[in-house]
């Protein structure tokens, strides 16, 4: 499995976790960028989650994952989702 495929597994799990939250919870938890590590199959991955837009109708959130290795981590695996208010 490639490095990006491994990142994708973590990204998919984090995306499911964050996108399941209601908009008001996302806004409260993401006042500042959230940066943390998760472990999967004895490997550590870096996760960043942040609000890109907070409008009257929706919240747009970005989730990014990488393993901290350079130069590959300069372009992390990233997904954006929208949560309607």
C-alpha positions in Angstrom: 0.0 0.0 0.0 1.4 3.4 -0.9 1.9 6.2 1.6 -1.0 8.2 0.1 -3.3 5.1 0.4 -2.3 4.9 4.1 -3.1 8.6 4.6 -6.4 8.2 2.8 -7.5 5.5 5.3 -6.8 7.9 8.2 -8.4 10.8 6.3 -11.6 8.9 5.6 -11.9 8.0 9.3 -11.3 11.5 10.5 -13.7 12.9 7.8 -16.5 10.6 9.0 -15.8 11.7 12.6 -15.9 15.4 12.0 -18.6 15.5 9.4 -21.0 13.7 11.8 -21.0 16.7 14.1 -23.6 19.4 14.0 -22.6 22.9 12.8 -22.7 24.5 16.3 -20.4 21.8 17.6 -17.9 22.2 14.7 -17.9 26.0 15.3 -17.2 25.6 19.0 -14.5 22.9 18.6 -12.8 24.6 15.6 -12.4 28.2 16.9 -8.7 27.5 16.5 -7.1 25.0 14.0 -7.1 21.6 15.6 -3.7 19.8 15.1 -3.3 16.3 16.6 -1.8 12.9 15.9 -3.6 9.6 15.4 -2.1 6.1 15.3 -3.1 3.4 12.8 -1.3 0.1 12.3 1.5 1.2 14.6 2.1 4.4 12.5 1.6 7.9 13.5 -0.3 10.4 11.3 -0.7 14.2 11.7 -4.2 15.6 11.3 -5.3 19.2 10.8 -8.9 20.3 10.9 -10.0 23.9 10.4 -13.0 26.0 9.4 -12.6 27.6 6.0 -15.9 29.4 5.9 -18.6 30.1 8.5 -21.6 31.7 6.8 -25.2 32.1 7.8 -26.2 29.0 5.9 -23.2 26.6 6.3 -19.8 25.8 7.8 -17.1 24.6 5.4 -14.4 22.5 7.0 -11.1 21.1 5.8 -9.5 17.9 7.1 -5.8 17.1 6.1 -3.6 14.1 6.9 0.0 13.3 6.4 2.8 11.4 8.1 5.2 14.3 8.7 7.7 13.0 6.1 9.3 15.5 3.8 8.8 16.3 0.9 5.6 14.3 0.6 3.9 16.0 3.5 4.1 19.4 1.8 1.0 18.2 0.0 -1.2 16.3 2.5 -4.3 14.2 1.7 -7.1 16.7 2.1 -10.9 16.8 1.9 -13.4 19.6 2.4 -17.0 19.1 3.6 -19.9 21.4 4.1 -22.2 21.2 7.1 -25.5 23.1 6.7 -26.8 25.1 9.7 
